[in-house]
């Protein structure tokens, strides 16, 4: 299974977002030898109603 598919499986899990992000970081660190840092950037969709 490819890395993209594994990440998609993590995202689709019914777990808290913090755990998803940690699992993605752990997967990248395990899978890519030169990975030692991961950052996430978030954008709120304009149609998102935060009320």
C-alpha positions as CSV (number, residue, x, y, z in Angstrom):
1,X,0.0,0.0,0.0
2,X,1.3,3.4,-0.9
3,X,2.1,6.2,1.5
4,X,-0.9,8.3,0.2
5,X,-3.3,5.5,0.9
6,X,-1.9,5.0,4.4
7,X,-2.3,8.7,5.1
8,X,-5.9,8.6,3.8
9,X,-6.7,5.7,6.0
10,X,-5.4,7.6,9.0
11,X,-7.5,10.7,8.1
12,X,-10.6,8.5,7.7
13,X,-10.3,7.0,11.2
14,X,-12.7,8.1,13.8
15,X,-10.0,9.4,16.1
16,X,-9.3,12.9,17.4
17,X,-7.5,15.2,15.0
18,X,-4.4,15.4,17.3
19,X,-4.0,11.7,17.1
20,X,-4.4,11.7,13.3
21,X,-1.7,14.3,13.0
22,X,0.6,12.4,15.3
23,X,0.1,9.1,13.4
24,X,0.8,10.9,10.1
25,X,4.1,12.3,11.6
26,X,5.0,8.8,12.9
27,X,4.3,7.2,9.5
28,X,6.4,9.8,7.6
29,X,9.3,9.3,10.0
30,X,9.1,5.5,9.7
31,X,8.7,5.6,5.9
32,X,11.1,8.2,4.7
33,X,14.6,8.0,6.2
34,X,15.5,11.8,5.8
35,X,12.2,13.0,7.4
36,X,12.9,14.6,10.7
37,X,10.4,17.4,10.8
38,X,6.7,17.7,9.8
39,X,4.6,20.9,9.8
40,X,0.9,21.3,9.1
41,X,-0.7,24.4,7.7
42,X,-4.5,24.9,8.1
43,X,-6.9,27.1,6.2
44,X,-10.6,27.6,7.1
45,X,-12.8,27.1,4.1
46,X,-14.9,30.2,3.3
47,X,-18.1,28.2,3.5
48,X,-17.3,27.0,7.0
49,X,-19.8,28.2,9.6
50,X,-18.0,28.5,12.9
51,X,-21.1,29.2,15.0
